[in-house]
Amino acid sequence: MEFDWNNVSFEWDSSLTQRDVEESFEDPFAVRLLPDSPRFSVQGRFFNLGRSASGLGIFAVYRTNGRQIQVIYARPFDPEEQFFYQRKLNQSLGQ
């Protein structure tokens, strides 16, 4: 995957790096969601919940043209996202 980091439109959380965010998209158990809000679907935005190689859970909003990913917003998981990610991971692993 190729990332477009030009003109990042959000303030970086001090605990995140670009590499962490990129790794969260490479997580084999990442959860990618299509928005259920008309506001987001018209703008072509998607959600990704994944973990970096260091284990940091990251929630990201992004858009893509099929070749490049442009991250619009990224931050560490909140408790509900952590729970949701873990539940999906457990389902994938048959636990």
Secondary structure as GFF3:
##gff-version 3
##sequence-region A 1 95
A	DSSP	beta_strand	2	3	.	.	.	ID=ss1
A	DSSP	alpha_helix	18	26	.	.	.	ID=ss2
A	DSSP	beta_strand	31	33	.	.	.	ID=ss3
A	DSSP	alpha_helix	38	42	.	.	.	ID=ss4
A	DSSP	beta_strand	46	51	.	.	.	ID=ss5
A	DSSP	beta_strand	57	64	.	.	.	ID=ss6
A	DSSP	beta_strand	68	76	.	.	.	ID=ss7
A	DSSP	alpha_helix	79	92	.	.	.	ID=ss8
###
